[in-house]
Amino acid sequence: MGANELKQENLADEVSAAVAELQRRKALALGMGGEAKLARRKAAGLLNARERIDYFVDDGSYIETGMLGVSSVVPADRETTPADAKVAGFARVDGRPVGVVSNDFTVKGSSSSLTNMKKMGHVKRVATERGFPLVFFGESSGARMPDNMGSKGMGSLLGNDPQQYVRHRETPWASAILGQCYGSSAWYACLSDFTVMRKGSTLAVASPVLASLAIGQTVEPEELGGWKLHSEVTGLVDAVTDTDEEAIDLIKRFLSYLPSHNQESPPRVPVPEGSNEAAAKLPEIVPENRRRVYEVRKVINAIVDKDSFFELKPRFGRTAVTALARLDGRTVGIVANNPMGKAGAMDVPGCEKITRFLVMCDSFNIPIIMLVDTPGFVIGVEGERMKAPGKIMNFMTALQMCSVPKLSVIMRKSYGQAYLNMGGGRNSDDVVAWPTAEVSFMDPTYSVQVVTWGREVDEATQEQLRAEMERDSDVWGIAEMYAVQAVIEPQETRDYLVRMLEVHELRRTGGIGKHHMAAWPTTY
């Protein structure tokens, strides 16, 4: 054999060995934490990190980044940290591009370290700069120790990304809480526009073990950060499911209402057959008597396109309903007072819920429809202790900063400051009222009590005062002075809103708002 032939053979052997090494490393990454750990998850009915991505994305569209990444801090961990515990990459969902990060709990509890946070930073940066949504499948034990211990560990913490927790809402973010989520997986969930939580999961700053040590008493995971706490008390999650698959389905549905980035309008879809029929039932759904309650979700479903109602935070801030929906195929954001919760009087959780929703809609060019039936704000000692005046002003500020079209429908009551917060006083681009609308500084019954406070007034005088106040509250006065743009029958509401959305379309900017609140905090 000649020298050249020998050289070529040696080179071929080297290439073959390199290819074999590549295949070995790929197999290690795809094997995640090993067969035993994956089998236990399967037996528990839980998807693993890669199965979650496969379930979420269009077939054949996923391309991974950082598959060969491993721990770069502790040499002994190089062979036991496939993909460094976070699977990341790019794909398509319903034909549109997305960035996705799926935490692999079978590898060191998907703890955060230098390598895997660099991967996350890369996906986040590409998604933001190239204009597509970012999705997180959260399940993490928090920061990895000993990687992050000591001064060197802190010096390299999280890949040194100074913009890691900054959002200007250039693209939508969505998160699923699919197990225990501490540290960065909790932070990204709180930063997201939509967060869904599977029952049995935990979202908290740190683990129950660390929390128990910190306060000197045992803390249970459910108490620390379970689904009931975050769906009913904190409002940090928008929806709750029983399974991984249901959670992922909700993220896909959420993204279907939103644009890929803030410089385009939301996608428009065909209007389902039968969408114009339910509005005829509106006079039957809403009683004329303001003291009778009703389910405002029935009103919403009667107005919007059939089967398009997608509610956010249904268990939190029950005095109001916030939902994405479609009207004539267009994505709209619905804010509706809910008489089933405190007679529709808005409380602090309700204000927080509406404010966050308004910020999201304005950031992603989604017009806002406000359905009004409220006696005002809940007042009292508890509300003041929860900073009610500040929350009401946050709500008011967000509404006035919205640059997307805003349309308000006064169905029944609209009293006091709540009249302004729900779009009255030119805080909506168009305000329409039903003949049953009542607008005043406060409920006539209370107003009589206020003006007669401390005086002896007989019952006949009180009745006369109440009748006068109720008469002055009817819709005709406010219509005559053009403080509402029209009075319509309830069954005309859908057609009117469809037409007004066309009138107020942002033609000069191609449907794009000014995004004044792009950096507004996601929780407040």
VEXNU-40344 format. One record per residue (C-alpha): residue in one letter; y, x, z. Coordinates in nm, 3 decimals. Example, Ala and Ser with C-alpha at 12.3 -4.5 7.8 and 13.67 -1.06 7.14 Angstrom:
# residues 2
rest / yy / xx / zz
A / -0.450 / 1.230 / 0.780
S / -0.106 / 1.367 / 0.714
END
This chain:
# residues 524
rest / yy / xx / zz
M / 0.000 / 0.000 / 0.000
G / 0.336 / 0.138 / -0.101
A / 0.635 / 0.184 / 0.129
N / 0.823 / -0.111 / -0.022
E / 0.524 / -0.340 / 0.010
L / 0.475 / -0.237 / 0.372
K / 0.843 / -0.297 / 0.444
Q / 0.826 / -0.646 / 0.289
E / 0.515 / -0.729 / 0.486
N / 0.676 / -0.619 / 0.812
L / 0.984 / -0.825 / 0.726
A / 0.767 / -1.128 / 0.654
D / 0.596 / -1.083 / 0.989
E / 0.933 / -1.066 / 1.161
V / 1.049 / -1.384 / 0.984
S / 0.725 / -1.558 / 1.070
A / 0.762 / -1.455 / 1.434
A / 1.124 / -1.579 / 1.441
V / 1.024 / -1.914 / 1.293
A / 0.743 / -1.943 / 1.544
E / 0.990 / -1.869 / 1.825
L / 1.226 / -2.135 / 1.691
Q / 0.946 / -2.390 / 1.686
R / 0.846 / -2.294 / 2.040
R / 1.199 / -2.340 / 2.169
K / 1.236 / -2.673 / 1.989
A / 0.908 / -2.795 / 2.135
L / 1.025 / -2.691 / 2.480
A / 1.350 / -2.887 / 2.436
L / 1.173 / -3.196 / 2.303
G / 0.923 / -3.180 / 2.590
M / 1.209 / -3.226 / 2.840
G / 1.085 / -3.208 / 3.200
G / 0.717 / -3.219 / 3.110
E / 0.448 / -3.479 / 3.049
A / 0.398 / -3.573 / 3.414
K / 0.765 / -3.659 / 3.477
L / 0.793 / -3.848 / 3.148
A / 0.478 / -4.046 / 3.230
R / 0.620 / -4.151 / 3.567
R / 0.933 / -4.282 / 3.400
K / 0.731 / -4.473 / 3.145
A / 0.522 / -4.630 / 3.421
A / 0.843 / -4.738 / 3.595
G / 0.969 / -4.907 / 3.276
L / 1.251 / -4.656 / 3.224
L / 1.346 / -4.494 / 2.896
N / 1.386 / -4.118 / 2.895
A / 1.699 / -3.945 / 2.766
R / 1.576 / -3.911 / 2.408
E / 1.428 / -4.261 / 2.395
R / 1.766 / -4.402 / 2.495
I / 1.929 / -4.231 / 2.201
D / 1.652 / -4.342 / 1.963
Y / 1.691 / -4.702 / 2.079
F / 2.069 / -4.689 / 2.041
V / 2.130 / -4.525 / 1.703
D / 2.047 / -4.616 / 1.344
D / 1.708 / -4.483 / 1.232
G / 1.724 / -4.129 / 1.098
S / 2.095 / -4.085 / 1.170
Y / 2.083 / -3.864 / 1.481
I / 2.167 / -3.495 / 1.459
E / 2.152 / -3.295 / 1.780
T / 2.388 / -3.026 / 1.901
G / 2.289 / -2.765 / 2.158
M / 1.915 / -2.838 / 2.152
L / 1.837 / -2.476 / 2.240
G / 2.084 / -2.459 / 2.526
V / 1.946 / -2.354 / 2.867
S / 2.088 / -2.254 / 3.202
S / 2.309 / -1.950 / 3.152
V / 2.382 / -1.878 / 3.515
V / 2.043 / -1.830 / 3.683
P / 1.808 / -1.620 / 3.465
A / 1.498 / -1.765 / 3.632
D / 1.595 / -2.114 / 3.510
R / 1.599 / -2.028 / 3.139
E / 1.244 / -2.151 / 3.077
T / 1.277 / -2.457 / 3.305
T / 1.601 / -2.606 / 3.172
P / 1.525 / -2.737 / 2.820
A / 1.846 / -2.851 / 2.648
D / 2.001 / -2.774 / 2.987
A / 1.934 / -3.130 / 3.104
K / 2.178 / -3.309 / 2.872
V / 2.085 / -3.426 / 2.522
A / 2.389 / -3.449 / 2.297
G / 2.471 / -3.511 / 1.935
F / 2.609 / -3.736 / 1.664
A / 2.467 / -4.044 / 1.493
R / 2.552 / -4.380 / 1.340
V / 2.538 / -4.720 / 1.506
D / 2.553 / -5.018 / 1.272
G / 2.656 / -4.772 / 1.003
R / 2.950 / -4.625 / 1.195
P / 2.962 / -4.274 / 1.345
V / 2.931 / -4.217 / 1.720
G / 2.903 / -3.924 / 1.959
V / 2.639 / -3.959 / 2.229
V / 2.543 / -3.774 / 2.547
S / 2.222 / -3.873 / 2.726
N / 2.147 / -3.721 / 3.066
D / 1.789 / -3.596 / 3.107
F / 1.698 / -3.657 / 3.470
T / 1.357 / -3.495 / 3.427
V / 1.530 / -3.155 / 3.407
K / 1.690 / -3.060 / 3.739
G / 1.814 / -3.415 / 3.789
S / 2.043 / -3.369 / 3.489
S / 2.272 / -3.171 / 3.716
S / 2.592 / -3.035 / 3.564
S / 2.616 / -2.668 / 3.476
L / 2.814 / -2.435 / 3.252
T / 2.602 / -2.480 / 2.936
N / 2.553 / -2.856 / 2.942
M / 2.919 / -2.925 / 3.020
K / 3.019 / -2.712 / 2.722
K / 2.792 / -2.932 / 2.510
M / 2.956 / -3.247 / 2.646
G / 3.300 / -3.099 / 2.588
H / 3.212 / -3.021 / 2.227
V / 3.088 / -3.374 / 2.153
K / 3.392 / -3.525 / 2.325
R / 3.629 / -3.302 / 2.130
V / 3.465 / -3.372 / 1.794
A / 3.451 / -3.748 / 1.853
T / 3.819 / -3.752 / 1.950
E / 3.945 / -3.532 / 1.668
R / 3.729 / -3.689 / 1.397
G / 3.782 / -4.047 / 1.512
F / 3.468 / -4.214 / 1.642
P / 3.345 / -4.361 / 1.974
L / 3.183 / -4.162 / 2.252
V / 2.889 / -4.302 / 2.449
F / 2.740 / -4.171 / 2.773
F / 2.396 / -4.259 / 2.912
G / 2.453 / -4.162 / 3.273
E / 2.188 / -4.050 / 3.521
S / 2.273 / -3.737 / 3.716
S / 2.241 / -3.582 / 4.060
G / 2.582 / -3.419 / 4.031
A / 2.679 / -3.052 / 4.010
R / 2.390 / -2.802 / 3.995
M / 2.343 / -2.573 / 4.287
P / 2.331 / -2.276 / 4.316
D / 2.500 / -2.246 / 3.975
N / 2.828 / -2.380 / 4.104
M / 2.823 / -2.223 / 4.448
G / 3.053 / -1.933 / 4.535
S / 3.365 / -1.811 / 4.365
K / 3.190 / -1.717 / 4.041
G / 3.023 / -2.056 / 4.029
M / 3.357 / -2.230 / 4.074
G / 3.518 / -1.998 / 3.822
S / 3.273 / -2.111 / 3.556
L / 3.254 / -2.472 / 3.675
L / 3.223 / -2.735 / 3.404
G / 3.291 / -2.500 / 3.118
N / 3.660 / -2.460 / 3.207
D / 3.780 / -2.752 / 2.995
P / 4.135 / -2.837 / 3.112
Q / 4.123 / -3.169 / 2.923
Q / 3.786 / -3.279 / 3.054
Y / 3.913 / -3.581 / 3.245
V / 4.219 / -3.664 / 3.037
R / 4.218 / -3.970 / 2.813
H / 4.471 / -4.086 / 2.560
R / 4.235 / -4.354 / 2.430
E / 4.218 / -4.210 / 2.080
T / 3.864 / -4.348 / 2.045
P / 3.659 / -4.599 / 2.246
W / 3.436 / -4.474 / 2.528
A / 3.136 / -4.661 / 2.668
S / 2.899 / -4.570 / 2.951
A / 2.568 / -4.695 / 3.084
I / 2.472 / -4.632 / 3.447
L / 2.093 / -4.600 / 3.420
G / 1.989 / -4.443 / 3.749
Q / 2.165 / -4.243 / 4.018
C / 2.503 / -4.126 / 3.890
Y / 2.699 / -3.878 / 4.095
G / 2.964 / -3.624 / 4.001
S / 3.059 / -3.604 / 3.634
S / 2.838 / -3.894 / 3.526
A / 3.032 / -4.112 / 3.769
W / 3.364 / -3.972 / 3.648
Y / 3.288 / -4.050 / 3.282
A / 3.175 / -4.401 / 3.373
C / 3.509 / -4.462 / 3.545
L / 3.699 / -4.320 / 3.246
S / 3.520 / -4.544 / 2.994
D / 3.654 / -4.861 / 2.834
F / 3.323 / -5.036 / 2.893
T / 3.066 / -4.959 / 3.161
V / 2.735 / -5.137 / 3.206
M / 2.503 / -5.083 / 3.501
R / 2.130 / -5.139 / 3.529
K / 2.021 / -5.298 / 3.854
G / 1.869 / -5.041 / 4.089
S / 2.116 / -4.774 / 3.978
T / 2.380 / -4.608 / 4.195
L / 2.734 / -4.499 / 4.107
A / 2.911 / -4.287 / 4.369
V / 3.109 / -3.971 / 4.431
A / 2.810 / -3.797 / 4.586
S / 2.448 / -3.871 / 4.678
P / 2.348 / -4.078 / 4.984
V / 2.214 / -3.758 / 5.143
L / 2.551 / -3.585 / 5.118
A / 2.736 / -3.901 / 5.221
S / 2.509 / -3.943 / 5.524
L / 2.569 / -3.583 / 5.630
A / 2.945 / -3.625 / 5.584
I / 2.979 / -3.934 / 5.805
G / 2.694 / -3.869 / 6.044
Q / 2.497 / -4.186 / 5.975
T / 2.238 / -4.296 / 5.723
V / 2.379 / -4.454 / 5.408
E / 2.157 / -4.655 / 5.172
P / 2.205 / -4.606 / 4.796
E / 2.269 / -4.976 / 4.730
E / 2.534 / -4.989 / 5.000
L / 2.693 / -4.666 / 4.879
G / 2.724 / -4.761 / 4.514
G / 2.490 / -5.037 / 4.400
W / 2.542 / -5.292 / 4.125
K / 2.670 / -5.569 / 4.353
L / 2.937 / -5.342 / 4.499
H / 3.067 / -5.231 / 4.160
S / 3.039 / -5.562 / 3.977
E / 3.182 / -5.780 / 4.256
V / 3.398 / -5.563 / 4.483
T / 3.528 / -5.253 / 4.304
G / 3.522 / -5.387 / 3.947
L / 3.419 / -5.045 / 3.816
V / 3.145 / -5.193 / 3.596
D / 3.192 / -5.456 / 3.326
A / 2.838 / -5.588 / 3.302
V / 2.502 / -5.573 / 3.481
T / 2.153 / -5.576 / 3.327
D / 1.790 / -5.561 / 3.433
T / 1.669 / -5.300 / 3.183
D / 1.781 / -4.991 / 2.994
E / 1.738 / -5.172 / 2.664
E / 1.965 / -5.460 / 2.767
A / 2.232 / -5.213 / 2.879
I / 2.221 / -5.027 / 2.548
D / 2.232 / -5.354 / 2.354
L / 2.553 / -5.449 / 2.538
I / 2.715 / -5.118 / 2.446
K / 2.629 / -5.176 / 2.080
R / 2.779 / -5.523 / 2.100
F / 3.092 / -5.397 / 2.273
L / 3.150 / -5.135 / 2.004
S / 3.112 / -5.399 / 1.732
Y / 3.445 / -5.554 / 1.844
L / 3.638 / -5.226 / 1.846
P / 3.772 / -4.996 / 1.577
S / 3.625 / -4.648 / 1.553
H / 3.961 / -4.502 / 1.655
N / 4.310 / -4.614 / 1.752
Q / 4.458 / -4.569 / 1.405
E / 4.258 / -4.847 / 1.244
S / 4.218 / -5.219 / 1.302
P / 3.902 / -5.365 / 1.453
P / 3.637 / -5.464 / 1.198
R / 3.661 / -5.814 / 1.057
V / 3.338 / -6.013 / 1.011
P / 3.239 / -6.339 / 0.838
V / 3.305 / -6.657 / 1.035
P / 2.981 / -6.826 / 1.147
E / 2.920 / -7.177 / 1.023
G / 3.020 / -7.447 / 1.269
S / 3.297 / -7.243 / 1.431
N / 3.559 / -7.512 / 1.364
E / 3.368 / -7.799 / 1.520
A / 3.384 / -7.739 / 1.897
A / 3.766 / -7.754 / 1.924
A / 3.750 / -8.131 / 1.886
K / 3.592 / -8.148 / 2.233
L / 3.880 / -7.974 / 2.412
P / 4.041 / -8.300 / 2.538
E / 3.710 / -8.381 / 2.707
I / 3.671 / -8.034 / 2.863
V / 4.012 / -8.009 / 3.031
P / 4.105 / -8.303 / 3.257
E / 4.468 / -8.413 / 3.246
N / 4.480 / -8.428 / 3.627
R / 4.584 / -8.080 / 3.742
R / 4.384 / -8.119 / 4.064
R / 4.053 / -8.148 / 3.880
V / 3.873 / -7.824 / 3.803
Y / 3.681 / -7.733 / 3.489
E / 3.499 / -7.432 / 3.341
V / 3.748 / -7.235 / 3.131
R / 3.463 / -7.052 / 2.954
K / 3.388 / -7.383 / 2.781
V / 3.747 / -7.389 / 2.657
I / 3.718 / -7.035 / 2.524
N / 3.390 / -7.107 / 2.346
A / 3.544 / -7.416 / 2.188
I / 3.831 / -7.212 / 2.043
V / 3.676 / -6.883 / 1.929
D / 3.423 / -6.819 / 1.653
K / 3.076 / -6.944 / 1.736
D / 2.869 / -6.709 / 1.957
S / 3.145 / -6.445 / 1.965
F / 3.240 / -6.474 / 2.334
F / 3.177 / -6.140 / 2.513
E / 3.294 / -6.142 / 2.874
L / 3.391 / -5.834 / 3.075
K / 3.371 / -5.818 / 3.457
P / 3.245 / -6.178 / 3.507
R / 3.165 / -6.116 / 3.877
F / 3.496 / -5.945 / 3.962
G / 3.838 / -6.108 / 3.985
R / 3.692 / -6.455 / 3.934
T / 4.033 / -6.620 / 3.925
A / 4.060 / -6.502 / 3.564
V / 3.831 / -6.454 / 3.267
T / 3.872 / -6.155 / 3.035
A / 3.666 / -6.140 / 2.718
L / 3.646 / -6.003 / 2.369
A / 3.583 / -6.262 / 2.100
R / 3.658 / -6.335 / 1.736
L / 3.895 / -6.584 / 1.584
D / 3.853 / -6.642 / 1.212
G / 3.652 / -6.320 / 1.203
R / 3.920 / -6.110 / 1.377
T / 3.863 / -5.942 / 1.712
V / 4.085 / -6.087 / 1.986
G / 4.116 / -6.029 / 2.359
I / 4.108 / -6.342 / 2.575
V / 4.286 / -6.366 / 2.912
A / 4.228 / -6.705 / 3.074
N / 4.304 / -6.849 / 3.416
N / 3.987 / -6.986 / 3.575
P / 4.033 / -7.304 / 3.784
M / 3.679 / -7.255 / 3.919
G / 3.809 / -6.954 / 4.117
K / 4.078 / -7.030 / 4.376
A / 4.205 / -7.311 / 4.150
G / 4.317 / -7.046 / 3.903
A / 4.565 / -6.882 / 4.144
M / 4.553 / -6.512 / 4.058
D / 4.460 / -6.265 / 4.332
V / 4.470 / -5.885 / 4.347
P / 4.127 / -5.833 / 4.182
G / 4.228 / -6.075 / 3.908
C / 4.549 / -5.880 / 3.844
E / 4.362 / -5.549 / 3.829
K / 4.106 / -5.693 / 3.591
I / 4.369 / -5.838 / 3.354
T / 4.583 / -5.522 / 3.361
R / 4.295 / -5.296 / 3.263
F / 4.195 / -5.537 / 2.987
L / 4.548 / -5.553 / 2.844
V / 4.565 / -5.173 / 2.834
M / 4.238 / -5.150 / 2.644
C / 4.334 / -5.420 / 2.393
D / 4.672 / -5.262 / 2.321
S / 4.518 / -4.916 / 2.287
F / 4.276 / -5.037 / 2.019
N / 4.496 / -5.281 / 1.824
I / 4.336 / -5.602 / 1.955
P / 4.563 / -5.912 / 1.961
I / 4.576 / -6.099 / 2.291
I / 4.529 / -6.474 / 2.349
M / 4.635 / -6.607 / 2.691
L / 4.504 / -6.947 / 2.807
V / 4.726 / -7.061 / 3.090
D / 4.645 / -7.290 / 3.382
T / 4.756 / -7.134 / 3.709
P / 4.948 / -7.248 / 4.018
G / 5.071 / -6.892 / 4.067
F / 4.953 / -6.594 / 4.269
V / 4.745 / -6.606 / 4.585
I / 4.982 / -6.535 / 4.873
G / 4.913 / -6.438 / 5.231
V / 4.851 / -6.145 / 5.462
E / 4.532 / -6.027 / 5.288
G / 4.701 / -6.006 / 4.949
E / 4.996 / -5.812 / 5.089
R / 4.761 / -5.562 / 5.250
M / 4.598 / -5.513 / 4.909
K / 4.941 / -5.433 / 4.757
A / 4.974 / -5.763 / 4.574
P / 5.339 / -5.711 / 4.468
G / 5.251 / -5.377 / 4.309
K / 4.945 / -5.520 / 4.134
I / 5.148 / -5.811 / 4.000
M / 5.407 / -5.569 / 3.864
N / 5.137 / -5.346 / 3.709
F / 5.013 / -5.659 / 3.531
M / 5.368 / -5.752 / 3.424
T / 5.447 / -5.399 / 3.305
A / 5.127 / -5.376 / 3.102
L / 5.198 / -5.711 / 2.938
Q / 5.553 / -5.613 / 2.843
M / 5.438 / -5.275 / 2.710
C / 5.176 / -5.433 / 2.484
S / 5.271 / -5.390 / 2.120
V / 4.988 / -5.599 / 1.973
P / 5.044 / -5.969 / 1.895
K / 5.037 / -6.189 / 2.207
L / 4.990 / -6.564 / 2.189
S / 4.996 / -6.796 / 2.493
V / 4.865 / -7.151 / 2.527
I / 4.989 / -7.342 / 2.833
M / 4.715 / -7.597 / 2.893
R / 4.818 / -7.735 / 3.231
K / 4.993 / -7.555 / 3.520
S / 5.223 / -7.255 / 3.482
Y / 5.429 / -7.189 / 3.793
G / 5.659 / -6.918 / 3.926
Q / 5.615 / -6.549 / 3.846
A / 5.273 / -6.630 / 3.700
Y / 5.456 / -6.815 / 3.420
L / 5.599 / -6.480 / 3.313
N / 5.278 / -6.282 / 3.371
M / 5.085 / -6.523 / 3.149
G / 5.327 / -6.485 / 2.860
G / 5.612 / -6.724 / 2.934
G / 5.979 / -6.622 / 2.907
R / 5.921 / -6.448 / 2.573
N / 5.651 / -6.224 / 2.717
S / 5.430 / -6.351 / 2.436
D / 5.524 / -6.350 / 2.069
D / 5.448 / -6.720 / 2.047
V / 5.404 / -6.975 / 2.327
V / 5.249 / -7.312 / 2.257
A / 5.185 / -7.591 / 2.507
W / 4.962 / -7.894 / 2.532
P / 5.121 / -8.231 / 2.624
T / 4.951 / -8.190 / 2.965
A / 5.144 / -7.870 / 3.041
E / 5.349 / -7.848 / 3.361
V / 5.600 / -7.565 / 3.409
S / 5.809 / -7.506 / 3.718
F / 5.902 / -7.255 / 3.985
M / 5.618 / -7.382 / 4.205
D / 5.374 / -7.668 / 4.249
P / 5.578 / -7.988 / 4.307
T / 5.385 / -8.066 / 4.626
Y / 5.472 / -7.730 / 4.781
S / 5.830 / -7.746 / 4.655
V / 5.889 / -8.068 / 4.849
Q / 5.753 / -7.907 / 5.163
V / 5.981 / -7.606 / 5.113
V / 6.303 / -7.802 / 5.057
T / 6.231 / -8.032 / 5.353
W / 6.111 / -7.753 / 5.587
G / 6.247 / -7.800 / 5.940
R / 6.388 / -8.147 / 5.867
E / 6.262 / -8.491 / 5.958
V / 6.198 / -8.666 / 5.626
D / 6.019 / -8.999 / 5.598
E / 5.720 / -9.041 / 5.370
A / 5.906 / -9.255 / 5.117
T / 6.169 / -8.983 / 5.070
Q / 5.899 / -8.721 / 5.028
E / 5.728 / -8.931 / 4.760
Q / 6.058 / -8.977 / 4.578
L / 6.126 / -8.603 / 4.583
R / 5.774 / -8.527 / 4.463
A / 5.803 / -8.774 / 4.175
E / 6.134 / -8.618 / 4.066
M / 5.992 / -8.266 / 4.078
E / 5.681 / -8.366 / 3.884
R / 5.889 / -8.540 / 3.619
D / 6.110 / -8.234 / 3.575
S / 5.799 / -8.018 / 3.534
D / 5.668 / -8.191 / 3.222
V / 5.650 / -8.011 / 2.891
W / 5.933 / -8.192 / 2.712
G / 6.220 / -8.011 / 2.882
I / 6.088 / -7.665 / 2.805
A / 6.009 / -7.772 / 2.446
E / 6.360 / -7.911 / 2.394
M / 6.520 / -7.579 / 2.492
Y / 6.276 / -7.388 / 2.266
A / 6.116 / -7.193 / 2.551
V / 5.787 / -7.294 / 2.392
Q / 5.761 / -7.277 / 2.014
A / 5.546 / -7.587 / 1.973
V / 5.363 / -7.865 / 2.155
I / 5.023 / -7.936 / 2.005
E / 4.724 / -8.152 / 2.081
P / 4.436 / -7.959 / 2.242
Q / 4.205 / -8.004 / 1.943
E / 4.463 / -7.829 / 1.721
T / 4.452 / -7.509 / 1.929
R / 4.204 / -7.308 / 1.723
D / 4.377 / -7.379 / 1.392
Y / 4.718 / -7.304 / 1.541
L / 4.606 / -6.969 / 1.684
V / 4.438 / -6.866 / 1.359
R / 4.759 / -6.938 / 1.170
M / 4.980 / -6.763 / 1.428
L / 4.761 / -6.451 / 1.417
E / 4.837 / -6.436 / 1.046
V / 5.209 / -6.483 / 1.110
H / 5.226 / -6.209 / 1.374
E / 4.998 / -5.959 / 1.202
L / 5.136 / -5.604 / 1.223
R / 5.184 / -5.566 / 0.849
R / 5.437 / -5.283 / 0.857
T / 5.195 / -5.056 / 1.044
G / 4.868 / -5.174 / 0.892
G / 4.771 / -5.355 / 1.211
I / 4.830 / -5.050 / 1.435
G / 5.019 / -5.090 / 1.763
K / 5.243 / -4.836 / 1.938
H / 4.990 / -4.750 / 2.213
H / 5.248 / -4.706 / 2.486
M / 4.973 / -4.726 / 2.750
A / 4.725 / -4.484 / 2.592
A / 4.728 / -4.259 / 2.898
W / 4.742 / -4.542 / 3.155
P / 4.487 / -4.469 / 3.432
T / 4.156 / -4.644 / 3.377
T / 4.130 / -4.753 / 3.742
Y / 4.417 / -4.843 / 3.975
END
